[in-house]
């Protein structure tokens, strides 16, 4: 395909799904800008549109297919990438191609070069060395003061409710030197918080047998402990997401106690019933998890633990659901999210007996969240009257909106600072907590002391 004239080629971009998908999107956007493409905020003003999709659960599939349909209707030239691009229907056909045969190209997730090849084919770049300037930290979809740091692709687990390995493949850890270089560039660009993400953060380096890499001329093992230890030297908030409760996580507690990384763990426990966990093919035992949580909190009293759970898994009895509620009472988790079980095309759990009606799945989800409300509130009440450090996300007419060390963006709570109008976005501030509700804290600026 050839273009007439010398107008700068423009690409519209839509990104859906999880932070891992957002990280893929940032890589694509960075390459597009590096090659001189403009990024459009609308379909109508673009030469073509790239849609980065999610394909994990039915609702995400529908959202992605709708986004593709909208881009086709408003622009007509669409390239599809992301997890849905790798998904097949029962007959082995591409889900995207079946629904939208007019798309220009379809790729799976973390397919940077394939996306760029498709863009080059349908919209060749117009190189201009005076325009093709991209900041060293690349193009990001997050605010300037925090960024996601993806340390691996894929997953070696075969959880029965999940199809991520079929979409993103087995675990592939990024070289530790490459990860640390990216972190350093982000720090130099003014980022104050790094959110470490992957499908299984605890497994970082397993696939390469913890191979020794190099950073700053020094040998460093490709392993989560060593990665966190090095990240802790950058002077940033370092927050860990999607951490499986392996014994190796115990080794991170001293780093949290020393303030090198945040006292925060996002651990997707999913359930507490041993039978349900086996049906889910989850590598965990509820009893051992409770012991581990107790040990973590003994080592790091200020540790914040968030988790997610699935309600109404096939065959889940009322007694097993009550086991989960009892687990919450014992674990005293700070933050909890819940999903009612949703059959995913291609997941082995679909073949399990005892599928529950949607009404039961949803009712149990609502009951779990109500049950957790008192626990979360009590965990927050412990902070009233205390002085804490927060990171400012926004300033509005009511003051500043910030997050504490126990609050990840978008999924956890906020800290509202009523007298914080003079603060700046991205600033770390000391505040005194004066109140809380189920999810959020309320604070005033801390009075300076000698």
Sine and cosine of phi, psi and omega as CSV:
sin_phi,cos_phi,sin_psi,cos_psi,sin_omega,cos_omega
0.00,0.00,0.66,-0.75,0.05,-1.00
-0.87,-0.49,0.47,-0.88,0.01,-1.00
-0.93,-0.36,0.55,-0.83,0.02,-1.00
-1.00,-0.05,0.55,-0.84,0.06,-1.00
0.97,0.23,-0.23,-0.97,-0.06,-1.00
-0.79,-0.61,0.41,0.91,0.01,-1.00
-0.93,0.37,0.64,-0.77,-0.01,-1.00
-0.89,0.47,0.81,-0.58,0.01,-1.00
-0.91,0.42,0.65,-0.76,-0.12,-0.99
-0.83,-0.56,0.74,-0.67,-0.03,-1.00
-0.87,-0.49,0.82,-0.58,0.17,-0.99
-0.99,0.15,0.49,-0.87,-0.09,-1.00
-0.63,-0.78,0.75,-0.66,0.08,-1.00
-0.81,-0.58,0.79,-0.61,0.00,-1.00
-0.82,-0.57,0.83,-0.56,0.00,-1.00
-0.88,-0.48,0.27,-0.96,0.15,-0.99
0.99,-0.16,-0.38,-0.92,-0.19,-0.98
-1.00,0.08,0.09,-1.00,0.05,-1.00
-0.85,0.53,-0.50,0.87,0.06,-1.00
-0.90,0.44,-0.64,0.77,0.06,-1.00
-0.92,0.39,-0.61,0.79,0.03,-1.00
-0.89,0.45,-0.60,0.80,0.04,-1.00
-0.91,0.43,-0.66,0.75,0.10,-0.99
-0.85,0.52,-0.69,0.72,-0.02,-1.00
-0.88,0.47,-0.65,0.76,0.00,-1.00
-0.89,0.46,-0.61,0.79,0.03,-1.00
-0.91,0.42,-0.66,0.75,0.00,-1.00
-0.91,0.41,-0.72,0.70,0.00,-1.00
-0.88,0.48,-0.63,0.78,0.02,-1.00
-0.89,0.46,-0.70,0.71,0.03,-1.00
-0.90,0.43,-0.67,0.75,0.02,-1.00
-0.86,0.52,-0.74,0.67,-0.01,-1.00
-0.92,0.39,-0.61,0.79,0.00,-1.00
-0.89,0.46,-0.48,0.88,-0.01,-1.00
-1.00,-0.10,0.18,0.98,0.13,-0.99
1.00,-0.05,0.09,1.00,0.04,-1.00
-0.97,0.22,0.62,-0.79,0.17,-0.99
-1.00,0.05,0.48,-0.88,0.06,-1.00
-0.95,-0.31,0.81,-0.58,-0.07,-1.00
-0.99,-0.14,0.56,-0.83,0.06,-1.00
-1.00,0.04,-0.03,1.00,0.00,-1.00
-0.65,-0.76,0.44,-0.90,0.05,-1.00
-0.92,0.40,-0.66,0.75,-0.12,-0.99
-0.90,0.43,-0.50,0.87,-0.06,-1.00
-1.00,-0.03,0.16,0.99,-0.08,-1.00
-0.94,-0.34,0.43,-0.90,0.09,-1.00
-0.98,0.22,-0.50,0.86,0.15,-0.99
-0.37,-0.93,0.19,-0.98,-0.05,-1.00
-0.80,-0.60,0.69,-0.72,0.14,-0.99
-0.97,-0.25,0.80,-0.60,0.04,-1.00
-0.92,-0.39,0.90,-0.44,0.03,-1.00
-1.00,-0.07,0.92,-0.40,-0.24,-0.97
-0.98,-0.22,0.24,-0.97,0.16,-0.99
-0.86,-0.50,0.57,-0.82,-0.03,-1.00
-0.67,-0.74,0.43,0.90,-0.16,-0.99
-0.98,0.22,-0.83,0.56,0.00,-1.00
-0.88,-0.47,0.23,-0.97,-0.10,-0.99
-0.84,0.55,-0.66,0.75,-0.02,-1.00
-0.89,0.46,-0.62,0.78,0.01,-1.00
-0.93,0.36,-0.62,0.78,0.05,-1.00
-0.88,0.48,-0.73,0.69,0.00,-1.00
-0.89,0.46,-0.68,0.73,0.02,-1.00
-0.87,0.49,-0.67,0.74,-0.01,-1.00
-0.92,0.39,-0.71,0.71,0.01,-1.00
-0.89,0.45,-0.60,0.80,0.05,-1.00
-0.91,0.41,-0.64,0.77,0.02,-1.00
-0.90,0.43,-0.63,0.78,0.05,-1.00
-0.91,0.42,-0.69,0.72,0.02,-1.00
-0.87,0.49,-0.67,0.74,0.01,-1.00
-0.90,0.44,-0.68,0.74,0.02,-1.00
-0.90,0.43,-0.64,0.77,0.04,-1.00
-0.90,0.43,-0.66,0.75,-0.04,-1.00
-0.92,0.38,-0.62,0.78,-0.12,-0.99
-1.00,-0.05,-0.33,0.94,-0.03,-1.00
-0.81,-0.59,-0.74,0.67,0.05,-1.00
0.99,-0.13,-0.39,0.92,-0.02,-1.00
-0.89,-0.47,0.94,-0.33,-0.16,-0.99
-0.72,-0.69,0.74,-0.67,0.14,-0.99
-0.94,-0.35,0.76,-0.65,-0.06,-1.00
-0.94,-0.35,0.71,-0.70,0.07,-1.00
-0.68,-0.73,0.03,-1.00,0.04,-1.00
0.99,-0.14,-0.09,-1.00,-0.15,-0.99
-0.87,0.49,-0.63,0.78,-0.01,-1.00
-0.90,0.44,-0.47,0.88,0.01,-1.00
-0.90,0.43,-0.36,0.93,0.01,-1.00
-0.99,-0.12,0.01,1.00,-0.13,-0.99
-1.00,0.00,0.67,-0.74,0.03,-1.00
-0.93,-0.36,0.44,-0.90,0.11,-0.99
-1.00,0.02,-0.09,-1.00,-0.08,-1.00
-0.87,0.48,-0.45,0.89,-0.01,-1.00
-1.00,0.01,0.01,1.00,0.01,-1.00
1.00,0.06,0.18,0.98,0.01,-1.00
-1.00,-0.01,0.46,-0.89,0.05,-1.00
-0.90,0.44,0.82,-0.57,-0.02,-1.00
-0.86,0.51,-0.67,0.75,-0.03,-1.00
-0.92,0.40,-0.72,0.70,-0.03,-1.00
-0.90,0.44,-0.60,0.80,0.01,-1.00
-0.91,0.42,-0.70,0.71,-0.04,-1.00
-0.97,0.23,-0.58,0.81,-0.10,-1.00
-0.68,-0.74,0.97,0.23,-0.08,-1.00
-0.91,0.42,-0.22,0.97,-0.07,-1.00
-1.00,0.03,-0.01,1.00,0.03,-1.00
-0.90,0.43,0.51,-0.86,-0.07,-1.00
-0.96,0.27,-0.61,0.79,-0.05,-1.00
-0.35,-0.94,0.43,-0.90,0.03,-1.00
-0.71,-0.71,0.79,-0.62,0.10,-1.00
-0.78,-0.62,0.23,-0.97,0.08,-1.00
-1.00,0.04,-0.26,-0.97,0.00,-1.00
-0.97,0.26,0.22,-0.98,-0.05,-1.00
0.57,0.82,0.81,0.58,-0.03,-1.00
-0.86,-0.50,0.82,0.58,-0.08,-1.00
-0.80,0.60,-0.78,0.63,-0.08,-1.00
-0.92,0.39,-0.63,0.78,0.02,-1.00
-0.89,0.45,-0.63,0.77,0.05,-1.00
-0.90,0.43,-0.71,0.70,-0.01,-1.00
-0.91,0.42,-0.60,0.80,0.05,-1.00
-0.88,0.48,-0.66,0.75,0.01,-1.00
-0.92,0.39,-0.66,0.75,0.04,-1.00
-0.89,0.45,-0.71,0.71,0.01,-1.00
-0.86,0.52,-0.64,0.77,-0.03,-1.00
-0.91,0.41,-0.69,0.72,-0.11,-0.99
-0.99,-0.12,-0.24,0.97,0.01,-1.00
-0.45,-0.89,0.99,0.17,-0.05,-1.00
-0.84,0.54,0.58,-0.82,-0.02,-1.00
-0.96,0.30,0.42,-0.91,0.10,-1.00
-0.91,-0.41,1.00,-0.05,-0.15,-0.99
-0.95,0.31,0.74,-0.67,0.06,-1.00
-0.63,-0.77,0.96,-0.28,-0.09,-1.00
-0.89,0.46,-0.30,0.95,0.01,-1.00
-1.00,0.04,-0.19,0.98,-0.02,-1.00
-0.93,-0.36,-0.55,0.84,-0.14,-0.99
-0.97,0.23,0.90,0.44,0.00,-1.00
-0.92,-0.40,0.80,-0.60,0.00,-1.00
-0.80,-0.60,0.70,-0.71,0.03,-1.00
-0.87,0.49,0.45,-0.89,-0.08,-1.00
-0.84,0.54,-0.53,0.85,-0.03,-1.00
-0.98,0.19,-0.04,1.00,0.02,-1.00
0.98,0.18,-0.08,-1.00,0.03,-1.00
-1.00,-0.02,0.78,-0.62,-0.04,-1.00
-0.86,-0.52,0.47,-0.88,0.04,-1.00
-0.99,-0.12,-0.11,0.99,0.02,-1.00
-1.00,-0.08,0.26,-0.97,0.13,-0.99
-0.86,0.51,0.23,-0.97,-0.10,-0.99
-0.90,0.43,-0.42,0.91,-0.17,-0.99
-1.00,-0.08,-0.07,1.00,0.15,-0.99
-0.60,-0.80,0.38,-0.92,-0.07,-1.00
-0.47,-0.88,0.51,-0.86,0.12,-0.99
-1.00,0.08,0.67,-0.74,0.02,-1.00
-0.87,-0.50,0.98,-0.21,-0.04,-1.00
-1.00,0.08,0.82,-0.57,-0.11,-0.99
-0.97,-0.25,-0.19,0.98,0.03,-1.00
-0.33,-0.94,0.22,-0.97,0.11,-0.99
-0.89,-0.46,0.39,-0.92,0.17,-0.99
0.94,0.34,-0.09,-1.00,-0.11,-0.99
-0.37,-0.93,0.63,-0.78,0.02,-1.00
-1.00,-0.04,-0.14,0.99,0.01,-1.00
-0.98,0.20,0.35,-0.94,0.03,-1.00
-0.77,-0.63,0.82,0.57,0.01,-1.00
-0.85,0.53,0.68,-0.73,-0.17,-0.99
-0.93,0.36,-0.35,0.94,-0.01,-1.00
-1.00,-0.06,0.00,1.00,-0.21,-0.98
-0.87,-0.50,0.57,-0.82,0.07,-1.00
-0.86,-0.51,0.24,0.97,-0.04,-1.00
-0.82,0.58,-0.71,0.71,0.01,-1.00
-0.85,0.52,-0.56,0.83,0.02,-1.00
-0.96,0.28,-0.37,0.93,0.02,-1.00
-1.00,-0.05,-0.65,0.76,-0.11,-0.99
-0.91,-0.40,-0.07,1.00,0.07,-1.00
1.00,0.09,-0.05,-1.00,0.03,-1.00
-0.97,0.25,0.17,-0.98,-0.04,-1.00
-0.85,0.52,0.76,-0.65,0.13,-0.99
-0.71,-0.71,0.96,-0.27,-0.03,-1.00
-0.98,0.17,0.66,-0.75,0.09,-1.00
-0.96,0.27,0.56,-0.83,0.06,-1.00
-0.83,0.56,0.68,-0.73,-0.11,-0.99
-0.90,0.44,-0.57,0.82,0.04,-1.00
-0.89,0.45,-0.62,0.79,0.02,-1.00
-0.92,0.40,-0.68,0.73,0.01,-1.00
-0.89,0.45,-0.72,0.69,-0.04,-1.00
-0.93,0.38,-0.55,0.84,0.06,-1.00
-0.91,0.42,-0.69,0.72,0.05,-1.00
-0.88,0.48,-0.67,0.74,0.02,-1.00
-0.88,0.47,-0.66,0.75,0.00,-1.00
-0.90,0.43,-0.65,0.76,0.04,-1.00
-0.89,0.45,-0.67,0.75,0.03,-1.00
-0.90,0.43,-0.66,0.75,0.03,-1.00
-0.88,0.47,-0.69,0.73,0.01,-1.00
-0.90,0.43,-0.42,0.91,-0.01,-1.00
-1.00,0.08,0.00,1.00,0.06,-1.00
0.98,-0.21,0.07,1.00,0.05,-1.00
-0.91,0.41,0.70,-0.71,-0.02,-1.00
-0.97,-0.26,-0.28,0.96,-0.06,-1.00
-0.63,-0.78,0.76,-0.65,0.09,-1.00
-0.94,-0.33,0.79,-0.61,0.05,-1.00
-0.96,-0.27,0.96,-0.28,-0.09,-1.00
-0.98,0.18,0.83,-0.55,-0.08,-1.00
-0.73,-0.68,0.40,-0.92,0.14,-0.99
-0.06,-1.00,-0.04,-1.00,0.10,-0.99
-0.97,0.26,-0.55,0.84,0.00,-1.00
-0.55,-0.83,1.00,0.03,-0.10,-1.00
-0.89,0.46,-0.58,0.82,-0.02,-1.00
-0.89,0.46,-0.43,0.90,-0.09,-1.00
-1.00,0.04,0.10,0.99,-0.03,-1.00
-0.80,0.60,0.82,-0.57,0.04,-1.00
1.00,-0.04,-0.20,0.98,-0.02,-1.00
-0.85,0.52,-0.67,0.74,-0.07,-1.00
-0.92,0.39,-0.44,0.90,0.01,-1.00
-0.95,-0.30,0.29,0.96,0.04,-1.00
0.81,0.59,0.66,0.75,0.05,-1.00
0.83,0.56,0.64,0.77,-0.02,-1.00
-0.76,0.65,0.60,-0.80,0.05,-1.00
-0.98,0.21,0.82,-0.57,0.12,-0.99
-0.95,-0.33,-0.23,-0.97,-0.04,-1.00
-0.69,-0.73,0.65,-0.76,0.03,-1.00
-0.54,-0.84,0.82,-0.57,-0.04,-1.00
0.87,0.49,0.50,0.86,0.00,-1.00
0.98,0.19,0.09,1.00,-0.03,-1.00
-0.92,-0.40,0.55,-0.83,0.10,-1.00
-0.96,0.29,0.72,-0.69,0.01,-1.00
-0.67,-0.74,0.78,-0.63,0.01,-1.00
-0.94,0.34,0.57,-0.82,0.09,-1.00
-0.99,0.15,0.99,0.16,-0.06,-1.00
-0.49,-0.87,0.48,-0.88,-0.13,-0.99
-0.87,0.50,-0.66,0.75,-0.02,-1.00
-0.86,0.51,-0.78,0.63,-0.03,-1.00
-0.90,0.44,-0.61,0.79,0.04,-1.00
-0.88,0.48,-0.74,0.67,-0.02,-1.00
-0.91,0.42,-0.62,0.78,0.02,-1.00
-0.87,0.49,-0.68,0.74,0.01,-1.00
-0.95,0.31,-0.67,0.75,0.03,-1.00
-0.88,0.48,-0.56,0.83,-0.01,-1.00
-0.91,0.42,-0.25,0.97,0.01,-1.00
-1.00,0.09,-0.12,0.99,-0.05,-1.00
-0.99,0.10,-0.17,0.99,0.02,-1.00
0.97,0.23,0.42,0.91,-0.02,-1.00
-0.93,-0.37,0.26,-0.96,0.27,-0.96
-0.95,0.30,0.79,-0.61,0.04,-1.00
-0.87,-0.50,0.89,-0.47,-0.11,-0.99
-0.88,-0.48,0.76,-0.65,-0.07,-1.00
-0.98,-0.18,0.77,-0.64,0.04,-1.00
-0.89,-0.46,0.42,-0.91,0.12,-0.99
0.84,0.55,0.79,0.61,-0.05,-1.00
-0.99,-0.17,0.88,-0.48,0.10,-1.00
-0.97,0.24,0.59,-0.81,-0.09,-1.00
-0.98,0.19,0.84,0.54,0.07,-1.00
-0.97,0.23,0.36,-0.93,0.07,-1.00
-0.84,0.54,-0.47,0.88,-0.03,-1.00
-0.89,0.45,-0.37,0.93,0.02,-1.00
-0.92,0.40,-0.45,0.89,0.04,-1.00
-0.83,0.56,-0.56,0.83,-0.06,-1.00
-0.93,0.38,-0.31,0.95,-0.02,-1.00
-0.99,0.16,-0.28,0.96,-0.08,-1.00
-0.85,0.53,-0.69,0.72,0.05,-1.00
-0.86,0.51,-0.57,0.82,0.03,-1.00
-0.91,0.42,-0.61,0.80,0.07,-1.00
-0.93,0.36,-0.69,0.72,-0.01,-1.00
-0.88,0.47,-0.54,0.84,0.01,-1.00
-0.99,0.11,-0.10,0.99,0.01,-1.00
0.99,0.13,0.21,0.98,0.00,-1.00
-0.96,0.27,-0.61,0.79,0.11,-0.99
-0.78,-0.63,0.33,-0.94,-0.06,-1.00
-0.92,0.40,0.57,-0.82,0.08,-1.00
-0.98,0.21,0.96,0.28,-0.13,-0.99
-0.48,-0.88,0.73,-0.69,0.09,-1.00
-0.69,-0.72,0.75,-0.66,0.12,-0.99
-0.97,-0.25,0.97,-0.25,-0.14,-0.99
-0.86,-0.50,0.93,-0.36,-0.03,-1.00
-0.98,0.18,1.00,0.09,-0.05,-1.00
-0.93,0.36,-0.61,0.80,0.08,-1.00
0.96,0.26,-0.61,0.79,0.05,-1.00
-0.24,-0.97,0.06,-1.00,0.02,-1.00
-0.82,-0.57,-0.38,0.92,0.02,-1.00
-0.93,0.35,0.79,-0.62,-0.02,-1.00
-0.87,0.49,-0.63,0.77,0.00,-1.00
-0.91,0.41,-0.70,0.72,0.00,-1.00
-0.91,0.41,-0.66,0.76,0.05,-1.00
-0.86,0.51,-0.62,0.79,0.04,-1.00
-0.92,0.39,-0.66,0.75,0.05,-1.00
-0.90,0.44,-0.56,0.83,0.05,-1.00
-0.97,0.26,-0.26,0.97,-0.09,-1.00
0.88,0.47,0.66,0.75,0.03,-1.00
-1.00,-0.01,0.67,-0.74,-0.04,-1.00
-1.00,0.07,0.89,0.46,-0.04,-1.00
-0.41,-0.91,0.40,-0.92,0.10,-1.00
-0.82,-0.57,0.76,-0.65,-0.07,-1.00
-0.86,0.51,-0.65,0.76,-0.02,-1.00
-0.90,0.44,-0.71,0.70,0.02,-1.00
-0.92,0.40,-0.56,0.83,0.02,-1.00
-0.89,0.47,-0.69,0.72,0.01,-1.00
-0.88,0.47,-0.66,0.75,0.05,-1.00
-0.89,0.46,-0.67,0.74,-0.02,-1.00
-0.91,0.40,-0.68,0.73,0.03,-1.00
-0.86,0.51,-0.69,0.72,0.01,-1.00
-0.87,0.49,-0.66,0.75,0.00,-1.00
-0.93,0.38,-0.66,0.75,0.03,-1.00
-0.86,0.51,-0.71,0.70,-0.07,-1.00
-0.95,0.31,-0.47,0.88,0.09,-1.00
-0.92,0.40,-0.64,0.77,0.00,-1.00
-0.97,0.25,-0.58,0.82,-0.05,-1.00
-0.73,-0.69,1.00,0.07,-0.08,-1.00
-0.85,0.53,-0.46,0.89,-0.04,-1.00
-1.00,-0.01,0.18,0.98,-0.04,-1.00
-0.88,0.47,0.76,-0.66,0.14,-0.99
-0.98,-0.20,0.78,-0.63,0.03,-1.00
-0.86,-0.52,0.83,-0.56,0.13,-0.99
-0.91,-0.42,0.43,-0.90,0.00,-1.00
-0.45,-0.89,0.18,-0.98,0.10,-1.00
-0.80,-0.60,0.48,-0.88,-0.02,-1.00
-0.68,-0.73,0.46,-0.89,0.06,-1.00
-0.94,-0.33,0.80,-0.60,0.05,-1.00
-0.96,-0.27,0.52,-0.85,0.06,-1.00
0.96,0.28,0.47,0.88,0.09,-1.00
-0.87,0.49,0.53,-0.85,-0.03,-1.00
-0.75,0.66,0.81,-0.59,0.03,-1.00
1.00,0.06,-0.09,1.00,-0.01,-1.00
-0.88,0.47,0.84,-0.55,0.03,-1.00
-1.00,0.00,0.22,-0.97,0.07,-1.00
-0.88,0.47,-0.61,0.79,0.02,-1.00
-0.90,0.44,-0.64,0.77,0.01,-1.00
-0.94,0.33,-0.57,0.82,0.09,-1.00
-0.91,0.42,-0.64,0.77,0.04,-1.00
-0.91,0.41,-0.48,0.88,0.13,-0.99
-0.86,0.51,-0.65,0.76,0.00,-1.00
-0.90,0.43,-0.69,0.73,0.04,-1.00
-0.89,0.45,-0.65,0.76,0.04,-1.00
-0.89,0.45,-0.62,0.79,0.05,-1.00
-0.87,0.50,-0.69,0.72,0.02,-1.00
-0.87,0.49,-0.63,0.78,0.04,-1.00
-0.89,0.46,-0.61,0.80,-0.01,-1.00
-0.98,0.21,-0.68,0.73,-0.12,-0.99
-0.96,0.27,-0.50,0.87,-0.02,-1.00
0.78,0.63,0.78,0.62,0.01,-1.00
-0.92,0.39,0.53,-0.85,-0.04,-1.00
-0.98,0.21,-0.68,0.73,-0.07,-1.00
-0.74,-0.68,0.68,-0.73,-0.01,-1.00
-0.66,-0.75,0.74,-0.67,0.17,-0.99
-0.91,-0.41,0.44,-0.90,-0.03,-1.00
-0.65,-0.76,0.55,-0.84,0.07,-1.00
-0.77,-0.64,0.75,-0.67,0.16,-0.99
-0.96,0.27,0.63,-0.78,-0.07,-1.00
-0.82,0.57,0.74,-0.67,0.02,-1.00
-0.79,-0.61,0.87,-0.49,0.02,-1.00
-0.87,0.49,0.75,-0.67,0.01,-1.00
-0.91,-0.41,0.79,-0.62,0.01,-1.00
-0.81,0.59,0.80,-0.59,0.02,-1.00
1.00,-0.09,-0.17,0.99,0.01,-1.00
-0.99,0.14,0.67,-0.74,-0.05,-1.00
-0.93,0.36,-0.36,0.93,0.01,-1.00
-0.89,0.45,-0.38,0.93,0.00,-1.00
-0.88,0.48,-0.40,0.92,-0.05,-1.00
-1.00,0.00,-0.06,1.00,-0.03,-1.00
-0.96,0.28,0.56,-0.83,0.04,-1.00
-0.97,0.26,0.26,-0.96,0.12,-0.99
0.99,0.12,0.50,0.87,0.05,-1.00
-0.84,0.54,0.71,-0.71,-0.05,-1.00
-0.99,-0.14,0.51,-0.86,0.05,-1.00
-0.87,0.49,0.50,-0.87,0.01,-1.00
-0.84,0.54,-0.60,0.80,-0.02,-1.00
-0.88,0.48,-0.62,0.78,0.02,-1.00
-0.94,0.35,-0.70,0.72,0.01,-1.00
-0.85,0.52,-0.71,0.70,-0.04,-1.00
-0.94,0.33,-0.62,0.78,0.00,-1.00
-0.90,0.43,-0.64,0.77,0.01,-1.00
-0.93,0.36,-0.60,0.80,0.07,-1.00
-0.87,0.50,-0.75,0.66,-0.01,-1.00
-0.88,0.48,-0.64,0.77,-0.01,-1.00
-0.92,0.40,-0.65,0.76,0.03,-1.00
-0.88,0.48,-0.72,0.70,-0.04,-1.00
-0.91,0.41,-0.61,0.79,0.06,-1.00
-0.90,0.43,-0.66,0.75,0.00,-1.00
-0.88,0.48,-0.65,0.76,-0.05,-1.00
-0.96,0.29,-0.40,0.91,-0.09,-1.00
-0.81,0.58,-0.72,0.69,-0.01,-1.00
-0.90,0.44,-0.63,0.77,-0.01,-1.00
-0.90,0.43,-0.74,0.68,0.00,-1.00
-0.88,0.47,-0.66,0.75,0.01,-1.00
-0.89,0.45,-0.70,0.72,0.01,-1.00
-0.90,0.44,-0.60,0.80,0.04,-1.00
-0.91,0.43,-0.61,0.79,0.02,-1.00
-0.96,0.28,-0.58,0.81,-0.02,-1.00
-0.86,0.51,-0.44,0.90,0.03,-1.00
-0.88,0.47,-0.36,0.93,-0.07,-1.00
-1.00,-0.02,-0.19,0.98,0.00,-1.00
-0.90,0.44,0.75,-0.66,-0.02,-1.00
1.00,0.01,-0.05,1.00,-0.02,-1.00
-0.98,-0.21,0.33,-0.94,0.05,-1.00
-0.98,-0.20,0.79,-0.61,-0.04,-1.00
-0.72,-0.70,0.31,-0.95,0.09,-1.00
-0.99,-0.11,0.68,-0.73,0.01,-1.00
-0.77,-0.64,0.37,-0.93,0.08,-1.00
-0.93,-0.37,0.83,-0.55,-0.11,-0.99
-0.98,0.18,0.81,-0.59,0.01,-1.00
-0.98,-0.19,-0.49,0.87,-0.10,-0.99
-0.35,-0.94,0.38,-0.92,0.11,-0.99
-0.80,-0.60,0.77,-0.63,0.06,-1.00
-0.70,-0.72,-0.13,-0.99,-0.08,-1.00
-0.90,0.43,-0.34,0.94,-0.02,-1.00
-1.00,-0.03,-0.09,1.00,-0.02,-1.00
0.75,-0.67,-0.58,-0.81,-0.02,-1.00
-0.95,-0.32,0.54,-0.84,0.09,-1.00
-0.92,-0.40,0.85,-0.53,-0.11,-0.99
-0.71,-0.71,0.00,-1.00,0.09,-1.00
-0.75,-0.67,0.56,-0.83,0.08,-1.00
-1.00,0.03,0.02,-1.00,0.06,-1.00
-0.88,0.47,-0.38,0.92,-0.01,-1.00
-1.00,-0.06,0.23,0.97,-0.08,-1.00
-0.78,-0.63,0.93,-0.36,0.12,-0.99
-0.99,0.14,0.49,-0.87,-0.01,-1.00
-0.90,0.43,0.60,-0.80,0.13,-0.99
0.97,0.24,-0.42,0.91,-0.10,-0.99
-0.90,-0.43,-0.32,0.95,-0.03,-1.00
-0.93,-0.37,-0.32,-0.95,-0.06,-1.00
-1.00,0.03,-0.10,-1.00,-0.02,-1.00
-0.78,-0.63,0.26,-0.97,0.12,-0.99
-0.87,-0.49,0.89,-0.45,-0.01,-1.00
-0.99,-0.10,0.86,-0.52,-0.05,-1.00
-0.95,-0.32,0.97,-0.24,-0.16,-0.99
-0.91,0.42,-0.49,0.87,-0.01,-1.00
-0.94,-0.34,0.52,0.85,-0.09,-1.00
-0.99,-0.16,0.38,0.93,-0.07,-1.00
-0.87,0.50,-0.49,0.87,-0.07,-1.00
-1.00,0.09,-0.11,0.99,0.04,-1.00
-0.95,0.32,0.24,-0.97,0.01,-1.00
-0.86,-0.50,0.54,-0.84,0.05,-1.00
-0.87,0.49,0.73,-0.68,-0.04,-1.00
1.00,0.00,-0.01,1.00,-0.01,-1.00
-1.00,0.05,0.61,-0.79,0.17,-0.99
-1.00,-0.01,0.76,-0.65,-0.07,-1.00
-0.71,-0.70,0.45,-0.89,0.08,-1.00
-0.99,-0.14,0.78,-0.63,-0.02,-1.00
-0.73,-0.69,0.34,-0.94,0.10,-1.00
-0.95,-0.33,0.82,-0.57,-0.05,-1.00
-0.98,0.20,0.78,-0.62,-0.04,-1.00
-0.91,-0.41,-0.29,0.96,-0.03,-1.00
-0.23,-0.97,0.14,-0.99,0.06,-1.00
-0.42,-0.91,0.26,-0.96,0.23,-0.97
-0.80,-0.60,-0.40,-0.92,-0.07,-1.00
-0.88,0.47,-0.59,0.81,-0.14,-0.99
-0.89,-0.45,-0.51,0.86,-0.24,-0.97
-0.87,-0.50,0.35,-0.94,0.10,-0.99
-0.95,-0.32,0.44,-0.90,0.07,-1.00
-0.83,-0.56,0.70,-0.72,-0.17,-0.99
-0.53,-0.85,0.24,-0.97,0.15,-0.99
-0.80,-0.59,0.34,-0.94,0.02,-1.00
-0.86,0.50,0.69,-0.73,-0.02,-1.00
-0.95,0.32,0.61,-0.79,0.05,-1.00
-0.98,0.21,0.76,-0.65,-0.01,-1.00
-0.89,0.47,0.65,-0.76,0.05,-1.00
-0.82,-0.57,0.45,-0.89,-0.01,-1.00
-0.95,0.31,0.00,0.00,0.00,0.00
